[in-house]
């Protein structure tokens, strides 16, 4: 749990190189920061959310020259695309900083002058390997065992490096090695998740060299104070945006700087962790400034098991996603699918499945069924309930439990886990609504009918509140439909957790919140005419990709939120236990399946069903009567045996 006792929250994104339009990776970083900023606003905490663009350096100068433009004209041409897309995706930042902003340029020059006067910056001579793409020098350790003819690959991006030799100003990074190691030891949650900290600690332990922070061979950058031959090297320029944006080096904004700094969270990708976890804290230590509280380091978005990038030809255009699906389904999918702790896989199929199953079916249909039924039977005004039935009390207790657990997950920045917990409660609410059969109660017991509608409204109010940071517009629509608008003037979460279920609701029937993606027509090549038989052929290579394993069903449980599903615990011997969900309750009892051996697709990609992971698929065959029959083996074989 991360302390916000000072009642302020300052969060930043990396600032993005403006050599191209925004891509899905930049959207993800900015969206993650936006969701966390909105969460803290929901809790009544004063919040400042910063994003922006990094507009100096050799890479941008080269890209501008290739485009036939001056560097400033070149970077200006991309700003609208960033700000337009951030607006489309509802990213509610407080400031958009550009490193070409005059206040930033002057503050960086003042910062350098301060460290020059302290003796933490000195002039010397540099010769070594340099990566233009990452704007970074390759250390001796990284370069060992390579020859000068080929050069070492950049340890960050893997591209070729080249030798540069020039006069430079250096920051005394080596002087801060021990203080940095103490920082990591004393603050184990400085870098989140902890797994990301190991590479940083190992890098610092191996010995720090002083850091070149100026260049003479390029001109596109902040002029180095007092030496017109030099421009400020990009990281000494870019990292300072986090302080200049909130007033550092600007006397008229001194109070503002005192209010917001230090940052509570820097959101960044794992490819730039070294700069943020080593260089940036050392810069701040040298400047006698407080350090940020946390670095939230996320993984890469992968497509087809590869890091997404333009060079790999697998980049996903967020503009095309927005045009096809709208902002909020994409916001939800990215926050639900991508876990902070590791790289995440993106696919259009998964996105559409989430929209159909989670958003349209689970959430949107719950609201639509409730409001349609209430209107059908004339229940527009839903009064508070004096005495709740036990089923509603159980739902209320589960609601409070959900609110507490979601808050715990969000305090640890585990947005994907918070959403999974919220969806578990959505499924619980659906199960309650279905079990109560309010369509029957409307005539037989109007008071109990009103209670079921009220309990569902209370649940939807809590659901919409915790989902608001992820899908603000849709959740505001939901809350408006039950006449319970969001009020950010106080701690919404605390009021929901402490308040009793005594709210008056007025139900407005609204169009469906979410639309299922329309099925796409199969794209059959007109150049090749295929028969139906040919279309079904596979090669032996296709078959060998599928792992069909024999396993024994050790446990079988009914999934209460579903009429079809069993939750199976399957023993695959040396390959371990797997949880598999199977929709065969209509044809098999629990006793029919427990201790039986079956055949399973073992390497099927796991997927979430009703908030639970299913890690494989059980095979059945239709009998002559049309009923499914368990696929098994003629004699008992060891669990984990693969079919050939």
ROPADREN-581945 format. One record per residue: x, y, z of N, C-alpha, C in turn; residue in three letters. Coordinates in steps of 0.02 Angstrom, whole numbers, plus 50000, padded with zeros to 5 digits. Each point is the difference from the previous one (the first is absolute). Layout:
N
XYZXYZXYZALA;...
***
This chain:
644
500434994150000499575005950000500455006250000UNK;499885004549953500435005949993499675006150032UNK;500365003250045499725005350042499875006349960UNK;499415002850006499845006449970499785005050055UNK;500344999850056499795004050058500065007549987UNK;500435002049952500065007249986499455002549954UNK;499534995649982499415001849960500195003149933UNK;500544997649970500155002049932500284994049964UNK;499925000049934500264994549959500245002949935UNK;500654999249987500315002549939500264994049960UNK;499744999249939500194994349958500215002549932UNK;500504996649971500275002049935500044994049953UNK;500015001549936500174995149949500715001649975UNK;500314995349962500595002249964499805005549951UNK;500485004049980499845004649945500244996549936UNK;499595000749948500084995749942500385003549944UNK;500444996349967500355002549942499505001649945UNK;500055006049972499535001949948500304998949931UNK;500164993849985500234998349932499444996649961UNK;499444998750032499434996849967499375001250042UNK;499434998149974499375000650036499994995150059UNK;499565001050049499974995550057499854992849979UNK;500304995250035499864992949987499684996950062UNK;499854993649997499634996850055500405000050065UNK;500664999549995500425000150061499965006750036UNK;500035005549962499955006650033499295001050028UNK;499504997549964499325000450026499954996250066UNK;500294994050003499944996050061500315003550060UNK;500615002649992500325003650056499575005950024UNK;499745003849952499615006050017499334998050030UNK;499704994849974499364997650027500094997450072UNK;500544996450012500134997450068500045005950049UNK;500375005249981500055005950043499325003450009UNK;499615000449946499355003250004499544996250048UNK;499994993449996499574996050044500205001050073UNK;500654999950014500225001050069499855007050024UNK;500075004949956499835006950019499255000650015UNK;499594997249957499285000350012499804996350064UNK;500344994550014499864996350062500115004450061UNK;500555003750000500145004350057499525005950004UNK;499795002549942499485005350001499354997350029UNK;499854993749983499404996750027500034999650076UNK;500604999850029500084999550072500065006950032UNK;499885005349961500015006750027500705002850010UNK;500504997149967500705002150008500185004949944UNK;500315005650018500235004849950500524996649956UNK;499895000349935500404995949953500275004349944UNK;500624998649980500315003349943500284994549955UNK;499805000249936500194994949951500375003549944UNK;500634997949989500445003149951500174995249944UNK;499975002449938500264996449943500305005149952UNK;500284997749945500305004749953500464996749950UNK;500425004149969500434997749946500725002150010UNK;500454995549978500725000950003500235002049930UNK;500245006149991500065002849933500725001749979UNK;500494998050040500705001549983500384993549986UNK;500605000849972500444994349992500154998349928UNK;500514995949992500264998349934499494996249958UNK;499624995550031499524996049962499475004549969UNK;499775005050037499495004549973500305004549946UNK;500615002250011500335004249949500084996149935UNK;500184993750003500084995949940499334998849966UNK;499484998750039499344998849972499745006449966UNK;500135005850030499795006349971500355001249933UNK;500664998749999500385000949938499744995549945UNK;499844993850018499734995349951499335002349973UNK;499615003450043499345002549979500055006849964UNK;500615002749996500105006449967499735005950039UNK;500014999550068499745005450042500515002050052UNK;499925006150026500395002150058499744996150061UNK;500444998650049499784995950057499385002650036UNK;499965006550013499425002750035499364999249959UNK;500055001449936499434999149955499804992649999UNK;500494995550001499874992849998499634997850062UNK;500245001950059499674997750062499325003350008UNK;499935006349979499355003350004499464996149961UNK;500214996749946499514996749957499684993950033UNK;500294997550055499734994050033499575001650062UNK;500055006150025499675001550064499254999249996UNK;499705002449945499274999449994499784992750001UNK;500394995649969499804992949998500004997050070UNK;500485002150042500014997650069499405002750039UNK;499915006649997499485003050040499304998049976UNK;499924998949935499354997749974499864992950024UNK;500494995649994499884993150021499904999550075UNK;500385003850039499914999850073499305002550018UNK;499745004849962499325002450013499494994649981UNK;500114996749943499534994749979499974994450052UNK;500584998350029500024994650049499875002550072UNK;499775006350006499765002750064500565000350053UNK;500605001649979500575000450046500015007050030UNK;499825000450064499885006450032500635002550035UNK;500515001749961500635002550030499925007350020UNK;500425002150048499985007050024500495004549963UNK;500544997149975500485003949961500324995649947UNK;500085002849941500364996749946500645004049989UNK;500564997250022500635003549995500354998349934UNK;500325005049972500454998949943500705002350021UNK;500504996149983500675002050022500275006049961UNK;499625002349950500175006349967499665005950032UNK;499574998950051499695005550036500545004450032UNK;499915006549996500525004650023500144999350075UNK;499484998950040500124999450073500414993850016UNK;499904994749962500404993850011500735001249980UNK;500105003249943500695001349976500395004050052UNK;499705005450025500355004250049500124996250065UNK;499514996150023500084996450063500564994849996UNK;500054996649942500544995149991500685003550001UNK;500045005749967500645003750000500185002350071UNK;499515002150039500135002050069500224994050042UNK;499704994349987500184993850036500724998149986UNK;500195000249936500704998449982500485004950032UNK;499835006449999500445005050031500104998650074UNK;499464998150034500034998350071500494994250012UNK;499964994849960500434994250010500725001449978UNK;500095004449950500675002249982500335003550059UNK;499635004450032500265003850057500164995450059UNK;499604994650008500124995250054500594995449986UNK;500204999649937500544995349982499754993149980UNK;499344999149992499734993549979500014999149924UNK;500155005449963500074999549928500685002949981UNK;500364996649956500675002349979500094998449926UNK;500485003649969500154998949929500574995049992UNK;499924995449952500534995249986499944997949926UNK;500224993949986500004997649931499704993049999UNK;499584998749951499674993549997500164996549933UNK;500144993650004500044995749941499674993450017UNK;499544997749959499684993750015499434998549952UNK;499674994450013499454997749958499365003650019UNK;499615001849949499405004050011499424997249959UNK;499404999650031499394997849966499575006249985UNK;499925001549937499615005949981499264999050017UNK;499754993949989499294998750012499805001350072UNK;500424997750048499845000850071500315006350029UNK;500405003649960500345006050024500414998250063UNK;500394994749996500374997950059500684997149981UNK;500485000550046500664997149990500014992950028UNK;500364995749966500064993050022500604999550046UNK;499904997250059500544999750050500534994949980UNK;500575000550035500544995249987499774992950014UNK;499604999250052499754993350017499564997349944UNK;499575004349973499564997849946500414998449937UNK;500565003649991500384999449938500534994650001UNK;500124996850058500544995250004499864993949955UNK;500564997049977499984994249955499735001749931UNK;500045006449980499815001849932500605003249967UNK;500015000049934500565002949963499805006849973UNK;500505004349992499865006849976499725000049929UNK;500144994749962499764999849931499244999449996UNK;499724996350046499274999149998499645004350052UNK;500305000850059499685003950052499494996150039UNK;499895001850063499514996450040499295002049980UNK;499534995550012499305001749991499775003950062UNK;499535004549990499725003750056499644995250047UNK;500155000250065499684995350046499255001450009UNK;499775005949981499305001850009499584998149940UNK;500225002049939499584998949940500294994849953UNK;500644998050010500304994849958500265002549933UNK;499965006649988500245002649936500765001050001UNK;500285001149940500725001349994500185006650034UNK;500605000350029500265006250027500595002349957UNK;500225006250013500585002549962500445004150047UNK;500635000649982500495003750041499895007549991UNK;499995003650056500055007249996500585002350045UNK;500305005449982500565002750037499935007550001UNK;499915002850060499885007250004500095002550072UNK;500095006550006500015003450064499294999850029UNK;499954999350066499344999550032500035002350072UNK;499435002150025499925001250071499734993650032UNK;500254998550060499824993950034499675001650067UNK;499504995950017499705000250066500344994650042UNK;500175001550063500364995350043499544994550027UNK;499784995949954499554994550019500344995150048UNK;500644998849990500364995150042499995001950074UNK;499945006550014500005002250070499374998050037UNK;499494997949963499354998550031499854992550003UNK;500494995949985499884992749999499764997450067UNK;500345001750053499814997450066499325002650022UNK;499865006449986499365002850020499434996849961UNK;500124998349937499494996649961499864993050027UNK;500534996450016499904993250028499625000450066UNK;500145005050040499645000950063499265001749986UNK;499885004049949499315001649981499614993749985UNK;500294995549960499644993949982499904995550061UNK;500514999650043499954995750059499485002750050UNK;499995006650009499545002950050499295000849974UNK;499924999849934499335001049971499854994449950UNK;499844994150025499914994349955499425000849950UNK;499545004750013499475001249952500115006449960UNK;500635002349998500165005749957499884998149927UNK;500214994049981499894997549933499464994650004UNK;499465001049963499444995349999499894997649929UNK;499944993349989500054994650049500724998750020UNK;500094996650056500674999050028500464996349952UNK;499714995849957500424996249953500415004649955UNK;499735005949986500365004649956500615003150034UNK;500014999750066500565003250037500654996249994UNK;499974993449988500614996050001500515002349948UNK;499785001449938500475002149949500315006750017UNK;499615004450031500265006550020500544999350054UNK;499854996150051500474999150055500644996749975UNK;499944995049956500594996849972500425004949959UNK;499665004349962500365005049960500395004850044UNK;499695002450053500345004750045500564996550039UNK;499884993950022500514996150036500624999049957UNK;499914999349934500574998649956500465006049992UNK;499795005850024500425006049997499735005249953UNK;499935006250024499735005349959500555004449972UNK;499955001749937500455004849968499655006849998UNK;500395005350000499715006749993499645000549933UNK;499475004149998499535000049944500095006249957UNK;500104998949936500045005649953499325003249992UNK;499965006650009499355003449996500015005749949UNK;500505000149955499995005149947500304997049936UNK;499855003349944500264998049935500235006249962UNK;500524999049959500235005449957499864998649927UNK;499834993849983499914998149930499285001049976UNK;499555002150043499325001749980499835006950026UNK;499515003149969499805006850020499295000250026UNK;499604994749989499305000250019499944997650073UNK;499975004950045499944998650071500035006450039UNK;499954999550066500035005950043500735002350003UNK;500145006349982500695002450003500294999250071UNK;500614997450003500324999050065500205006850028UNK;499825001550062500145006750027500755001450005UNK;500205005649972500705002150006500474996949949UNK;499754995849955500454996849951499594998649936UNK;500055004549953499584999749941500174994249953UNK;500584996850010500184994249959499574993950016UNK;499704999950059499654994050024499245001050002UNK;499644994549990499284999850016499904994650052UNK;499475000850039499864995350055499784993349971UNK;500324994850024499844993149979499314998250025UNK;499644996049962499284999450005499754997950070UNK;500354995450035499724997750064500065005450054UNK;500515004149999500055005550048499475005349986UNK;499775000249939499465004449980499324996850017UNK;499884994049974499334997050002499774998350070UNK;500444997050040499784997850067499785005850043UNK;500295005949989499825005850041499305002549987UNK;499664997449949499325002249987499554998850060UNK;500164994850039499574998250057499995005450054UNK;500545004050003500015005450050499855006849968UNK;500225001149938499875006549970499255001049987UNK;499644994649986499295000549985499605002550059UNK;500244998850061499645002250060500355005950034UNK;500445003449963500245006450025500735000550019UNK;500404994749995500705000450019500365005349957UNK;500425004050033500385005149964499605006049979UNK;499385000750024499565005549981499755003350065UNK;500315005550020499845003150065499265001350010UNK;499655001849946499285001550006499584993850014UNK;500304993949991499634993750011500294996150059UNK;500365003550044500334996650056499504996350044UNK;499435003150013499494996950043499724993849966UNK;499905000449935499744994349963500494994150003UNK;500655001449993500504994750003500004996750069UNK;499945004150052499994997350068499384995650011UNK;499455001849967499394996150008500054993149969UNK;500314999549940499954993849962500624995550005UNK;500595002850004500594995850001500134997550071UNK;500194993550012500214995249949499414996549967UNK;500134997449940499504996049965499854993750041UNK;499374998049997499814993750033500154994049956UNK;499885000749935500114994549954500255002649933UNK;500574997249977500205000749930499814993549964UNK;499555000449951499834994249959500494999749942UNK;500274994149986500484999349946500034992849976UNK;500264999049939500114993349974500674997350023UNK;500074993449999500604996950027500625001549960UNK;499935002449937500595001549960500355006450021UNK;499695004250042500335006150022500095000150076UNK;500004994250030500054999750074500685002550024UNK;500544998549964500675002150024500045007650007UNK;499735003549953500045007350001499615002950059UNK;499434996950015499575002550054500214997650069UNK;500294994150004500174997150065500715001450021UNK;500435002349953500705001450016500165007449989UNK;499935002349938500195006949985499565005150037UNK;499344998949996499545005050028500075000750076UNK;500024994750040500105000950071500675003450016UNK;500524998349961500655003150012499975007549985UNK;499675001949945499915007249985499655003650058UNK;499484996850028499625003250054500415000350064UNK;500384994750015500445000150058500505005849994UNK;500295000849942500495005449989499675006850008UNK;499355000449984499635006350003499695001350068UNK;500104995450048499705000550067499245000449996UNK;499714996049955499284999849992499744993250023UNK;499384999750026499714993550020499934995449939UNK;500024993550014499954995149946499274998049989UNK;499824997949938499334997449989499884993950043UNK;499374998650016499854994550045500024993249966UNK;499764999849938499964993549966500135000849925UNK;500344995049972500044999149927499564994049984UNK;499475001249962499544994649980500204997849929UNK;500324994149996500334997949939499594994449968UNK;499705001549943499594994949966500404996649945UNK;499744994249979500334996249947499795002449931UNK;500184996049951499855001649930499344996849979UNK;499685003249952499434996949967500264995749943UNK;499804993750000500234995449948499434998249952UNK;500194999249938499544997649949500344994049968UNK;499664994349999500304993849973500654998350036UNK;499995000950066500574998150043500625004349989UNK;499935005549964500565004649989499835006850028UNK;500535003650024499895006850022499725004049941UNK;499475003850014499705004049948500455005849982UNK;500135000949936500405005649977499895001049925UNK;500115006049976499935001449929500514996049959UNK;500614999350028500524996449963499834992749991UNK;499604997150047499804993049994499394999249955UNK;499705005449981499424999749956499374997550035UNK;499995000350067499414997550037499695005350044UNK;500145006349985499735005550041499245000549989UNK;499655001550055499275000849997499855007550005UNK;499605002549955499855007249997499425001550047UNK;500125003950054499465001650046499445004149968UNK;500165003749947499485003849966499504995249967UNK;500264994749969499564995149968499574996550052UNK;500284998550059499624996950054499445004650023UNK;500165006350007499505004950021499445000649949UNK;500195000349937499495000749947499544994049996UNK;500264994050017499624993849994499594998650063UNK;500315000950059499684997650062499815005650048UNK;500275006149989499885005350048500534999950055UNK;500035005350039500535000850049499944995150059UNK;499414999550028499954996750066500074992449997UNK;499754996649950500164992949996500754998749994UNK;500355004249963500734999149994500345001650066UNK;499785005350034500275001650066499924994050047UNK;499394997250001499884994250044500444994149982UNK;500044998549936500394994149979500735000750019UNK;500295005749987500715001050016500134999550075UNK;499565002850040500104999750072499864993050028UNK;499554996349970499834993350025500514994849974UNK;500215000849938500424994949968500735000550019UNK;500255006150009500725001050009500165000550075UNK;500334994950026500215000050070500645003950008UNK;500045004150052500605004050012500614995650008UNK;499924994050027500564995950020500364996649943UNK;499704999949939500354996749945499745002649933UNK;500324997849946499785002049934499294997449988UNK;499635003649958499314998049985499894998849927UNK;499564995249984499854998349930499375003549977UNK;500055003249943499435003649971499754996149939UNK;499334999349995499724997449939499305002949991UNK;499815001049937499335002549984499474995150024UNK;500144993549993499524994950022499855000650074UNK;500535000950041499915000850072499615006450016UNK;500175005449965499665006350010499254999249987UNK;499834997049944499294999349983499644995350048UNK;500364994850023499704995550048499845003550065UNK;500475004350023499895003950061499405004749993UNK;499965003349942499445004649989499344996350003UNK;499974994349965499374996249997499824997050067UNK;500494996650031499864996250061499965004450062UNK;500555003850013500035003950061499555006149998UNK;500075003949947499665006649999499274999449979UNK;499884996849942499304999749975499584995150041UNK;500274994050011499594994950034499985001150076UNK;500584999850033500015000050073499745006550030UNK;500265005649975499845006550030499415003449966UNK;500065001049934499475003649964499334996550004UNK;500004993449994499374996350001499695000150070UNK;500425000150052499735000450069499605006450008UNK;500295005649980499645006450005499374999949957UNK;500064997549940499435000149954499434995650024UNK;500164993950026499474995650025499655003150060UNK;500395002950045499715003050060499555005949983UNK;500265004649959499615006149986499404998449956UNK;500064995349953499434998249958499444996950042UNK;500204995650045499504996650043499665005150046UNK;500395004550028499715005150045499505004349962UNK;500185002349940499555004249961499384996249978UNK;500104993749982499434996049977499464999550054UNK;500224999850062499524999250055499905006550040UNK;500185005749968499835006450029500415002150060UNK;500574996850011500425001850058500545004949977UNK;499835006350000500485005249980500365002750061UNK;499625001650052500295002450063500104994050046UNK;500634998950019500174994250041500165002550071UNK;499544999050047500115002850068500514995950039UNK;500285003050054500454996250044499634994150031UNK;500384994750014499724993950029500085000250076UNK;499454998650036500035000250074500334993750027UNK;499804994249975500274993750026500214995849940UNK;500644998349997500264996149943499924992550013UNK;499864996349947500024992750002500734997750003UNK;500114993750021500684997550010500405000149935UNK;499684998249945500374999849936500285006949983UNK;499605005350013500235006849987500555002050049UNK;499954997950062500525001550049500664996649981UNK;499954993949974500614996649977500315003849942UNK;499585002549955500255003949943500325006550024UNK;499705003250049500285006250029500684998650031UNK;500064994550038500654998450031500534998749947UNK;499804996649947500474998649946500205006549965UNK;499545004749995500155006649971500535003650041UNK;499905000250066500495003350043500684996549996UNK;499994993549997500634996249993500355001849935UNK;499615000549946500285001949936500335006950003UNK;499655004850030500275006750004500675000250037UNK;500054996350055500624999950038500574996749961UNK;499844994549966500534996449964500225003949938UNK;499535003149965500195004249943500455005750022UNK;499835003050057500425005550025500704997650017UNK;500064994050029500664997250015500404998949936UNK;499684997249949500354998849937500225006649968UNK;499565005050000500175006449969500555003650039UNK;500024999150065500535003050040500684997049981UNK;499994993949976500624996749977500075000549925UNK;499595004149967500045001349928499854993949957UNK;499664995050028499834993949963499305000849969UNK;499975004149948499365001749971499654993749972UNK;500394995649968499694994049971499684995650054UNK;500314999750059499714996050054499385003450029UNK;500015006650004499415003650023499414998849954UNK;500125000049935499464998849953499754992850004UNK;500454995350009499784993050008499554999350061UNK;500185003450055499594999650061499325003449990UNK;500005005649965499375003449985499554995549958UNK;500304996449952499604995849956499724993950038UNK;500374997850049499734994650041499355002350034UNK;499985006250023499405002650032499445001249948UNK;500185002149940499505000749947499664993349988UNK;500394994749997499724993349991499574997950059UNK;500215001950061499604998550059499335003649997UNK;500005006349978499395003949994499534996949947UNK;500294998049944499604996549949499684993750028UNK;500394996250039499744993850029499445001450049UNK;500085005350040499475002050047499365001849962UNK;500075004249950499425002449962499644994049968UNK;500384995449972499704994249967499654995550050UNK;500334998950057499734995350051499355002750030UNK;499945006650006499415002850032499384999949954UNK;500124999249934499464999749951499515005950008UNK;500255006149995499565005950012499425000449951UNK;500064997149941499455000149951499384996450028UNK;500114995250045499434996750033499765004150060UNK;500475003150037499825003750060499595006349985UNK;500075002749939499665006249983499254999550013UNK;499714994049990499284999050011499864996850068UNK;500424995150019499854996250061500225003550063UNK;500525004249998500265003250061500335006649981UNK;499605005349987500285006449976500535002950047UNK;499924999150066500495002850047500684996649991UNK;500004993449992500634996549990500295001549931UNK;499565001049951500225002249933500395006650006UNK;499725004850036500335006550008500664999250037UNK;500044995250047500624998950037500554997349954UNK;499814995349957500494997349953500265005449953UNK;499565004249976500205005649957500465004750038UNK;499835001650063500405004550041500704997050013UNK;500034993650018500654996850013500435000149937UNK;499684998949943500385000149936500245007149985UNK;499595005050014500215007049990500595001850046UNK;499964997950064500555001350046500654996749974UNK;499944994049976500594996449974500285003549939UNK;499555002049954500235003549940500325006750016UNK;499755003350051500315006350021500734998950022UNK;500114994850040500694998550023500434997849941UNK;499724995949956500384997649941500215005949957UNK;499535004449985500155005749956500525004550032UNK;499995000750065500485004450034500714997349994UNK;500094993550012500684997349996500254999449928UNK;499534999549953500204999649929500075006949968UNK;499785005250033500025006749971500705002149978UNK;500544998650038500665002149975500194996849933UNK;499724994149986500174996549938499535001949944UNK;499365000750014499505001749949499565005850025UNK;500285006050004499635005550033499345001849968UNK;499975000649934499385002249969499454994750005UNK;500174993849987499504994750004499744999250071UNK;500455000650049499774999250069499585005950023UNK;500145005949974499585005850015499304999049969UNK;499984997049940499354998449970499624995050044UNK;500354994950024499684995050043499725003350063UNK;500425004150032499785003250062499425004849989UNK;500005003549943499445004449984499364996049991UNK;500064993949972499414996049987499664997650064UNK;500365000150057499684998250064499975006150046UNK;500135006049971499955006350037500475000150061UNK;500624997849988500515000050054500655002949973UNK;500005006349979500605002949968500605000050047UNK;500594999749968500634999850038500145006950028UNK;500235000350062500195006250032500734999550022UNK;500455003749966500714999550016500225005050054UNK;499525003150032500185004850052500204996650065UNK;499854993550006500184996450060500274993149980UNK;500204996250050500274993349987499434995349983UNK;499894998949935499464995849977500054993050028UNK;500614997349999500094993150023499844999250074UNK;500235004850040499874999650072499255000350014UNK;499655004349964499285000650010499634993649981UNK;500244996749947499694993749980500144994550050UNK;500615000050028500194994850048499655000850067UNK;499915006350021499725001250066499245000849999UNK;499735001849942499295001549997499574993650002UNK;499405000750026499534994549998499635000149934UNK;499684994649984499614999749938499325003250012UNK;499995006649997499375003650013499895005649949UNK;500234998949939499965005149948499334999549962UNK;499735005949983499425000449957500245000349927UNK;499724996049957500204999949930499405001849956UNK;500165003049943499505001249948500284997149935UNK;499644995449970500274996249944499805003149933UNK;500505001449959499905002449932500254994649953UNK;499584997849956500224994849953500405003249944UNK;500604997849989500455003049951500194994749948UNK;500265002249942500244995149950500554995750030UNK;500144994249970500534995650025500665003750007UNK;500344998850057500655003350012500524998049949UNK;500004993649981500534997449956499684995849945UNK;500295000649941499784996049943500514994549986UNK;499764994149986500454994649981500295001449931UNK;500644998649990500285000949933499634995649950UNK;499885002749941499664996149949500464994749972UNK;499744993949989500434994849972500245001949931UNK;500634998449986500305001849936499914994449950UNK;499895002049937499964995049947500684996949989UNK;500034993449991500654997049987500305002749935UNK;500655001550004500355002949942500304994349958UNK;499624997549952500234994549959500345002849938UNK;500574997449983500365002449942499614998449936UNK;499925004849957499674998949936500464996849950UNK;500654999950016500494997249953500004992450002UNK;499804996950056500034992850008499314997350015UNK;499774995449961499354997050012500094993750041UNK;499684999650058500084994350045499344996350007UNK;500054993450003499414996150017499954999950076UNK;499424997950026499914999750072500484995050031UNK;500144994649964500464995050027500705002950005UNK;500225003449947500675002950001500075005250055UNK;499475003750012500045005350050500114997250070UNK;499804993750011500074997050066500654996250010UNK;500404999349948500624996350007500505003650045UNK;500364996350040500575002750038500614995849985UNK;500585002750015500624996349990500194996450064UNK;500494995549995500244996650060500305005050049UNK;500295005549973500285005250044499465003350041UNK;499405001049968499445002950038499804995450057UNK;499964993549985499784995250051500484999650059UNK;500655000149985500494999250054500025006050047UNK;499715005549979499975005850045499514998950058UNK;499514995649989499484998950050500234994550048UNK;500045001750065500184995150051499374997050030UNK;499844993849981499444996350029500264995550055UNK;499835001550063500254996350057499434996750037UNK;500174994250030499534996550043500085002650072UNK;499445001650033500025002250069499414997250039UNK;500074999850066499474997650043499675005950035UNK;499335000049998499625005450034499984998450074UNK;500375003950040500034998850072499435003350037UNK;499795006049976499455003550032499545002949946UNK;499365000450016499515003049954499515004050042UNK;499955006649987499565004350038499545003849953UNK;499395001250024499525004249963500235007350004UNK;499975003549944500125007250000499345003550011UNK;499885003050059499335002450018499755005649955UNK;500455003949968499785005549958499774997649931UNK;500074993549987499864997449933499534994050004UNK;499584999249949499574994249996500354994249965UNK;500575001349968500314994949957500664997450026UNK;500375004250038500714998650012500134995750061UNK;500504995549992500344996750055500715002850005UNK;500275000550061500705001750010500364993550018UNK;500464997849956500354993750009500725001350022UNK;500254995850046500714999850016500264993549971UNK;500455000649950500224994249961500734998550015UNK;500144993750015500684997750016500344997649936UNK;500555003549982500394998149941500684997050020UNK;500024996950058500614996550021500585004950010UNK;500574998549968500605004250007499885007149976UNK;499505001149958499875006649973499555004250045UNK;499804997150057499655003850051499244999949993UNK;499685004050043499275000750001499805006049956UNK;499434999449968499735005549960499265001050019UNK;499805006450000499295001650007499705000949931UNK;499464996249985499685000449935499255000750011UNK;499695004849966499285001050004499674996649940UNK;499474996350012499674996249947499255000850006UNK;499665001649944499295001550001499564993949986UNK;500054994950042499644993749988499534998150057UNK;499805004850041499574998450057499344996849980UNK;499755001949941499354997349979500034992549984UNK;500614997549987500064993049978500354995550050UNK;500375002850048500384996050047499895002550071UNK;499964995350047500005001850071500725000450024UNK;500105002750060500675000350029500304993050005UNK;499594995250022500254993150009500184996849933UNK;499695002349946500174997349934500725001649980UNK;500275005350028500655002549977500574998950049UNK;499865000350065500534999550050500354993249994UNK;500685000150000500444994249997500004996649931UNK;499705003349950500024997349932500605002749963UNK;500304995849956500525002549956499675002749936UNK;500255005649977499765002949939500575002449957UNK;499845002449941500505002849954499895007649997UNK;500565003750006499975007350005500485003249951UNK;499805005849973500485004249964500405003750052UNK;500644998350006500415002450056500315006849986UNK;500155001549936500365006249985499545005449971UNK;499354999450014499535005349980500155006350041UNK;499985005749967500135006350035499495001050056UNK;500235001250063499535001150055499545006049986UNK;499394999650026499555005649993499585000650064UNK;499745006050012499595001350058499274998649983UNK;499664996350046499294998649993499675001450068UNK;499555004950001499675002050062500515001850053UNK;500545003349979500505002250047500484994650023UNK;499974994149971500444994450019500394997749940UNK;500644998150010500394997649943499834992849982UNK;499964998749935499934993149975500614998549959UNK;500364994650019500674998749973500014993749957UNK;499534999549955499984994249956499284998749978UNK;499904994449963499334998349977499914992450002UNK;499434997950026499834992950004499644997849936UNK;500164994049975499724997749937499404995550012UNK;499485001049959499404995850000499824998449927UNK;499614994749992499744998249934499244999250006UNK;499635002049949499284999250001499814992849983UNK;499594996950043499764993249987499445000049950UNK;499744994049986499454999349952499395003950021UNK;499915000850067499425003750025500125007550003UNK;500605002049978500165007249999500305002550065UNK;500004995750052500275002150065500764999250000UNK;500375004450035500734999450001500234993950040UNK;500534996849975500314994350034500725001850016UNK;500224998150059500685001550022500504996349956UNK;500495003749973500554996949962500524997650050UNK;500164993549998500484997250047500434994949964UNK;500404996150039500434994949971499744993150021UNK;500164994949960499734993350013500244997050065UNK;500625001350019500284997650062500315005850038UNK;500074999250065500295005350041500735001049980UNK;500205006449989500695001749984500245005350049UNK;500665000950008500245005250046499745006949982UNK;499815003850050499795006949988500575003949966UNK;499815004149952500505003849962500214996649936UNK;499764993949987500174996549938499735003949940UNK;500435000949950499805003849940499754995249946UNK;499435001849968499754996049944500435001349938UNK;500114994649962500425000549940499624997549939UNK;
***
